[in-house]
Amino acid sequence: MTREIKGDAVRFREALALLERGAEERAYQAAVLLAARGEEILFHGSAGEARLSSIFDIASVTKPLVASLFYLLYQQGTLSPDGKISETLPIRSPDPAYPEITFLQLLSHTSGLPAYRRLYRDLREAEEKEGRRMWGTAEGHDRIVATVLSLPLAAPPGTACVYGDLDFLLAGRVIEAVAFTTLDRLLKRELTVPLGMRDTGYLPLLTLPECETGRLMSTGHSEERGREKVGEVDDENAAAMGGVAGHAGIFSTAHDLFLFAREILRARRGEGRVITRRSAQELTTKVGTPPGCLHTPGWDTPTPGTAGGSQAGRHFPEGAVGHLGFTGCSLWIDLSREITVVFLSNRVYYGHDNQRLKPLRPAIHDAVMEAL
């Protein structure tokens, strides 16, 4: 067991105790917690097998970064939230409403697409039928995208707000088609290099020096792949697509995600390095349609009325934004007080059904906010 702490350990002792308890109780094998106000990191601690510099598969926390890439292209005049996906991708769905889906609806989970489908199984069946490998190849990527473009809608566009992966799977493909490059290259060029996020990206085993691969945290064993996942994406759909997708696939550290959150906060003040004030405002404002939707383009917001309360805890206000990742990661930003809390863990190390983190994470957030 390792333990590293930077900042005021006395002030954040309750949060640290909860962080360490999570490792002891197998809510995760490794975890890192970072709390910041404005430009200053006030606490940065690790528990379990993690160190402060550990790199985690952030799963769906990929989505806010991909949404930011969309808005960077918007700033460059190549995409617009009001544009329709049918202008960029070949729609094959029999549903006549499918071509009317806008990019904003994809980014805010209001497109009407089904929330999830085991597309990797469809690809495995195609491999067996055709007798050749497609998993992880460009053809496999294109087959999965084509399948999503062929699905019937679960609801008319703009009438329901249902969180899911398929929206961002398509959003990622739209971005690649318009930018004429892959998401991993675009992320590096437009976001991570300009912001100094040196440990953030797709496919870390291809970019990390061999001596640094020990910083990669495992997400446990994959029955589908027949091996432990260290440095390869946990999500099976993203893995089948080659590890680079709009809904999952990015790896990062707590410090790098603080740099990303800091850019969002700076941009809202008109001081962003790459994101404009207008883009930051749109990225962090809930969409108006349908009424009551809790999503912004790329972000979630606290849901205190849900059973068990919000995973953000009791103290993040209604105007906050954040996102969870299936692997056990989260990023929350209190926009009004400029407070950032990054929590990275690998709860799936003990199996995808491991739910020990669910009551613990809001308690950790509460302890951090009360310390502040």
C-alpha positions as CSV (number, residue, x, y, z in Angstrom):
1,M,0.0,0.0,0.0
2,T,1.4,3.4,-0.9
3,R,0.4,6.8,0.4
4,E,1.4,10.2,-0.8
5,I,0.0,13.5,0.4
6,K,0.6,17.1,-0.6
7,G,-1.2,20.0,0.9
8,D,-3.0,20.5,4.2
9,A,-3.5,16.9,5.5
10,V,-4.9,18.1,8.8
11,R,-7.6,20.2,7.2
12,F,-8.6,17.4,4.9
13,R,-8.0,14.5,7.4
14,E,-11.6,13.3,7.2
15,A,-11.5,13.1,3.4
16,L,-8.1,11.3,3.6
17,A,-9.5,8.8,6.1
18,L,-12.4,8.0,3.8
19,L,-10.0,7.7,0.8
20,E,-7.9,5.2,2.7
21,R,-10.9,3.4,4.0
22,G,-12.1,2.8,0.5
23,A,-8.9,1.0,-0.4
24,E,-9.1,-1.1,2.8
25,E,-12.7,-2.1,2.1
26,R,-12.0,-2.9,-1.5
27,A,-14.1,-0.1,-3.0
28,Y,-11.1,0.2,-5.3
29,Q,-7.5,-1.0,-5.4
30,A,-6.1,2.5,-6.0
31,A,-7.4,6.1,-5.7
32,V,-6.2,9.7,-5.9
33,L,-8.1,12.7,-4.6
34,L,-7.4,16.4,-5.5
35,A,-9.1,19.5,-4.2
36,A,-8.5,23.0,-5.5
37,R,-9.9,26.5,-5.2
38,G,-9.3,28.7,-8.2
39,E,-5.6,28.4,-9.2
40,E,-4.5,26.7,-6.0
41,I,-4.3,23.0,-5.3
42,L,-5.1,22.7,-1.6
43,F,-5.0,18.9,-1.2
44,H,-3.6,16.0,-3.3
45,G,-3.5,12.5,-1.8
46,S,-3.4,8.9,-2.8
47,A,-4.5,5.6,-1.3
48,G,-4.1,1.9,-2.0
49,E,-1.7,1.1,-4.8
50,A,-1.9,4.6,-6.3
51,R,0.7,7.4,-6.2
52,L,-0.1,11.0,-7.0
53,S,1.2,10.6,-10.5
54,S,-0.8,7.4,-11.2
55,I,-2.6,7.3,-14.6
56,F,-6.2,6.1,-14.6
57,D,-8.7,5.0,-17.3
58,I,-11.2,7.9,-16.8
59,A,-14.0,6.2,-18.8
60,S,-16.9,8.6,-19.4
61,V,-15.0,11.5,-18.0
62,T,-13.7,11.3,-21.6
63,K,-17.0,13.0,-22.7
64,P,-16.4,16.5,-21.3
65,L,-13.0,16.6,-23.0
66,V,-14.5,15.4,-26.3
67,A,-17.3,18.0,-26.0
68,S,-14.5,20.6,-25.5
69,L,-12.9,19.4,-28.8
70,F,-16.2,20.0,-30.5
71,Y,-16.4,23.5,-29.3
72,L,-12.8,24.2,-30.3
73,L,-13.8,23.2,-33.8
74,Y,-16.9,25.4,-33.4
75,Q,-14.6,28.3,-32.5
76,Q,-12.7,27.6,-35.8
77,G,-15.9,27.7,-37.8
78,T,-15.9,24.1,-38.9
79,L,-18.8,22.9,-36.7
80,S,-21.9,24.3,-35.1
81,P,-24.0,22.9,-32.3
82,D,-27.1,23.5,-34.4
83,G,-25.8,21.5,-37.3
84,K,-27.3,18.1,-38.1
85,I,-25.3,14.9,-38.0
86,S,-26.8,13.9,-41.4
87,E,-24.7,16.7,-42.9
88,T,-21.6,14.8,-41.8
89,L,-22.4,11.1,-41.4
90,P,-24.3,8.7,-43.7
91,I,-27.6,7.9,-41.8
92,R,-28.8,4.3,-42.4
93,S,-31.6,4.2,-39.8
94,P,-35.1,3.5,-41.0
95,D,-36.3,6.1,-38.5
96,P,-37.3,9.3,-40.5
97,A,-36.4,11.5,-37.5
98,Y,-32.8,10.3,-37.3
99,P,-31.4,12.8,-39.9
100,E,-32.9,15.7,-37.8
101,I,-30.6,15.0,-34.8
102,T,-28.4,18.0,-34.1
103,F,-24.8,18.0,-32.7
104,L,-26.1,19.8,-29.6
105,Q,-28.6,16.9,-29.0
106,L,-25.7,14.4,-29.2
107,L,-23.6,16.4,-26.7
108,S,-26.5,16.8,-24.3
109,H,-27.9,13.3,-24.5
110,T,-31.2,14.5,-26.0
111,S,-30.8,12.8,-29.4
112,G,-33.3,10.0,-28.8
113,L,-30.7,7.4,-29.5
114,P,-30.7,4.2,-27.3
115,A,-28.5,4.6,-24.2
116,Y,-26.3,1.6,-24.8
117,R,-25.8,-1.5,-26.9
118,R,-23.2,-4.2,-26.7
119,L,-21.8,-3.3,-30.1
120,Y,-18.6,-5.3,-29.5
121,R,-20.7,-8.5,-29.5
122,D,-22.1,-7.6,-32.9
123,L,-18.5,-7.2,-34.1
124,R,-17.5,-10.6,-32.6
125,E,-20.4,-12.2,-34.5
126,A,-19.3,-10.5,-37.7
127,E,-15.8,-11.8,-37.2
128,E,-17.0,-15.4,-36.7
129,K,-19.3,-15.2,-39.7
130,E,-16.7,-13.7,-42.1
131,G,-13.7,-15.5,-40.7
132,R,-11.4,-12.6,-40.1
133,R,-10.3,-10.3,-37.4
134,M,-11.9,-6.8,-37.1
135,W,-11.6,-6.1,-33.3
136,G,-9.5,-3.0,-32.7
137,T,-9.0,-2.3,-36.4
138,A,-10.2,0.7,-38.6
139,E,-12.8,-1.6,-40.2
140,G,-14.1,-2.6,-36.7
141,H,-14.3,1.0,-35.8
142,D,-16.3,1.8,-39.0
143,R,-18.6,-1.2,-38.5
144,I,-19.5,-0.1,-35.0
145,V,-20.3,3.4,-36.2
146,A,-22.3,2.1,-39.1
147,T,-24.3,0.0,-36.7
148,V,-25.2,3.0,-34.5
149,L,-26.2,4.9,-37.6
150,S,-28.6,2.1,-38.5
151,L,-30.4,1.9,-35.2
152,P,-34.0,3.0,-34.7
153,L,-34.4,5.8,-32.2
154,A,-35.8,5.2,-28.7
155,A,-37.5,8.7,-28.7
156,P,-37.9,11.6,-31.2
157,P,-34.9,14.0,-31.1
158,G,-35.2,16.6,-28.4
159,T,-38.0,15.0,-26.5
160,A,-36.1,13.0,-23.9
161,C,-32.9,13.4,-21.9
162,V,-31.4,10.0,-21.5
163,Y,-27.7,9.6,-20.7
164,G,-25.9,7.1,-22.8
165,D,-22.7,6.2,-24.7
166,L,-24.0,6.1,-28.2
167,D,-24.4,9.9,-28.5
168,F,-20.8,10.5,-27.8
169,L,-19.7,7.6,-29.9
170,L,-21.2,9.4,-32.9
171,A,-20.0,12.8,-31.7
172,G,-16.4,11.5,-31.7
173,R,-16.8,10.2,-35.2
174,V,-18.3,13.6,-36.4
175,I,-15.3,15.4,-34.9
176,E,-12.9,13.1,-36.7
177,A,-14.7,13.5,-40.0
178,V,-14.7,17.3,-39.8
179,A,-11.2,17.6,-38.5
180,F,-9.7,15.1,-40.9
181,T,-7.8,13.4,-38.1
182,T,-8.3,11.0,-35.3
183,L,-9.5,11.9,-31.9
184,D,-6.2,11.0,-30.2
185,R,-4.2,13.3,-32.4
186,L,-6.7,16.1,-32.2
187,L,-6.9,15.9,-28.4
188,K,-3.1,16.2,-28.2
189,R,-2.9,19.1,-30.7
190,E,-5.8,21.2,-29.6
191,L,-6.1,20.5,-25.8
192,T,-3.6,18.5,-23.9
193,V,-0.4,20.0,-25.3
194,P,-1.6,23.7,-25.1
195,L,-2.8,23.1,-21.5
196,G,0.3,21.2,-20.4
197,M,-1.7,18.0,-19.7
198,R,1.3,15.8,-20.4
199,D,-0.2,12.5,-19.0
200,T,-3.6,12.7,-20.7
201,G,-4.5,10.9,-23.9
202,Y,-5.7,7.8,-25.6
203,L,-3.6,4.6,-26.0
204,P,-1.1,5.3,-23.3
205,L,0.9,2.1,-23.9
206,L,1.9,3.6,-27.3
207,T,3.0,6.9,-25.8
208,L,4.5,6.3,-22.3
209,P,8.1,5.3,-22.0
210,E,8.5,1.8,-20.8
211,C,9.9,2.9,-17.5
212,E,6.7,4.8,-16.7
213,T,4.1,2.1,-17.5
214,G,4.0,1.3,-13.8
215,R,2.0,4.5,-13.3
216,L,-0.9,2.9,-15.2
217,M,-3.6,1.5,-12.9
218,S,-5.3,-1.8,-13.7
219,T,-9.0,-2.0,-14.3
220,G,-9.1,-5.7,-13.7
221,H,-9.7,-8.8,-15.8
222,S,-11.7,-8.8,-19.1
223,E,-13.6,-11.9,-19.8
224,E,-14.1,-10.7,-23.4
225,R,-10.4,-10.2,-24.0
226,G,-9.1,-12.9,-21.7
227,R,-6.5,-10.7,-19.9
228,E,-6.0,-8.0,-17.3
229,K,-6.5,-4.5,-18.6
230,V,-3.5,-2.2,-17.8
231,G,-3.2,0.7,-20.1
232,E,-5.9,-0.5,-22.5
233,V,-9.4,0.9,-22.3
234,D,-11.9,-0.9,-19.9
235,D,-14.9,-0.2,-22.1
236,E,-15.5,-3.1,-24.5
237,N,-17.1,-1.0,-27.2
238,A,-14.2,1.5,-27.2
239,A,-11.7,-1.4,-27.2
240,A,-13.4,-3.0,-30.2
241,M,-13.1,0.4,-31.9
242,G,-9.3,0.4,-31.3
243,G,-9.3,2.3,-28.0
244,V,-10.0,5.7,-29.5
245,A,-13.7,6.7,-29.2
246,G,-15.8,9.7,-28.2
247,H,-17.5,8.1,-25.2
248,A,-14.5,6.5,-23.5
249,G,-10.8,5.8,-23.9
250,I,-8.9,8.7,-22.4
251,F,-6.4,8.1,-19.6
252,S,-5.4,10.9,-17.2
253,T,-4.0,11.9,-13.8
254,A,-5.7,14.0,-11.1
255,H,-3.3,16.9,-11.8
256,D,-4.0,16.9,-15.5
257,L,-7.8,17.0,-14.9
258,F,-7.3,19.9,-12.5
259,L,-5.5,21.7,-15.4
260,F,-8.5,21.0,-17.6
261,A,-11.0,22.3,-15.0
262,R,-8.8,25.4,-14.5
263,E,-9.1,26.1,-18.2
264,I,-12.9,25.9,-18.0
265,L,-12.9,28.3,-15.1
266,R,-10.5,30.7,-16.7
267,A,-12.4,30.6,-20.0
268,R,-15.6,31.5,-18.2
269,R,-13.8,34.6,-17.1
270,G,-12.6,35.3,-20.6
271,E,-9.0,34.2,-19.7
272,G,-8.9,30.7,-21.3
273,R,-5.8,29.6,-23.2
274,V,-7.7,27.6,-25.9
275,I,-11.4,27.8,-24.9
276,T,-13.3,31.1,-25.5
277,R,-15.7,32.6,-22.9
278,R,-18.7,31.9,-25.2
279,S,-17.7,28.3,-25.6
280,A,-17.2,27.8,-21.8
281,Q,-20.5,29.4,-21.0
282,E,-22.3,27.1,-23.5
283,L,-20.4,24.0,-22.3
284,T,-21.4,24.6,-18.7
285,T,-25.1,25.7,-19.2
286,K,-27.9,23.2,-19.1
287,V,-29.8,22.8,-22.3
288,G,-33.4,24.1,-22.3
289,T,-34.9,21.3,-24.3
290,P,-36.5,19.1,-23.2
291,P,-37.6,20.9,-20.0
292,G,-35.9,19.6,-16.9
293,C,-32.9,18.1,-18.6
294,L,-29.9,18.1,-16.2
295,H,-27.2,17.9,-18.9
296,T,-25.1,20.6,-20.5
297,P,-23.1,19.8,-23.7
298,G,-20.7,17.3,-22.3
299,W,-21.4,17.7,-18.6
300,D,-23.7,16.4,-16.0
301,T,-25.1,18.4,-13.0
302,P,-25.8,17.4,-9.4
303,T,-29.0,15.3,-9.0
304,P,-29.9,15.7,-5.3
305,G,-33.4,14.3,-5.8
306,T,-32.3,10.9,-6.9
307,A,-32.4,7.8,-4.7
308,G,-29.4,7.9,-2.5
309,G,-28.6,11.5,-3.4
310,S,-26.1,12.9,-5.9
311,Q,-22.7,11.3,-6.3
312,A,-21.4,14.9,-6.1
313,G,-22.5,14.9,-2.4
314,R,-24.7,17.5,-0.6
315,H,-22.6,20.6,-1.1
316,F,-22.1,21.1,-4.8
317,P,-24.8,23.7,-5.9
318,E,-27.3,23.4,-8.7
319,G,-25.0,25.4,-11.0
320,A,-22.1,23.0,-10.7
321,V,-21.0,20.7,-13.5
322,G,-19.3,17.3,-13.4
323,H,-19.0,13.8,-14.8
324,L,-18.6,10.3,-13.5
325,G,-16.6,7.5,-15.2
326,F,-17.7,3.8,-15.0
327,T,-14.2,2.8,-13.8
328,G,-14.6,4.8,-10.6
329,C,-13.5,8.3,-11.6
330,S,-15.2,11.7,-11.4
331,L,-14.6,15.4,-11.9
332,W,-16.8,18.1,-10.3
333,I,-16.5,21.8,-10.6
334,D,-18.4,24.4,-8.4
335,L,-18.4,27.1,-11.0
336,S,-19.6,29.9,-8.6
337,R,-16.9,29.3,-6.0
338,E,-14.3,27.9,-8.5
339,I,-13.8,24.7,-6.5
340,T,-12.5,21.6,-8.3
341,V,-12.6,18.1,-6.9
342,V,-11.0,15.3,-8.9
343,F,-11.5,11.7,-7.7
344,L,-9.8,8.9,-9.6
345,S,-10.1,5.2,-8.7
346,N,-10.3,1.8,-10.2
347,R,-13.4,0.3,-8.6
348,V,-13.8,-2.1,-11.5
349,Y,-10.5,-3.8,-10.4
350,Y,-12.7,-5.9,-8.1
351,G,-15.3,-6.5,-10.8
352,H,-17.8,-4.3,-12.8
353,D,-20.5,-5.1,-10.2
354,N,-18.5,-3.7,-7.3
355,Q,-20.8,-1.1,-5.7
356,R,-18.8,-0.2,-2.6
357,L,-17.8,3.2,-4.1
358,K,-21.4,4.4,-4.5
359,P,-22.0,5.5,-0.8
360,L,-18.3,6.4,-0.3
361,R,-17.8,8.9,-3.1
362,P,-20.5,11.5,-2.0
363,A,-19.1,11.2,1.6
364,I,-15.6,12.0,0.3
365,H,-17.0,15.0,-1.7
366,D,-18.9,16.2,1.4
367,A,-15.7,15.9,3.5
368,V,-13.8,18.0,1.0
369,M,-16.4,20.7,0.7
370,E,-16.8,20.9,4.5
371,A,-13.0,21.3,4.8
372,L,-13.2,24.2,2.4
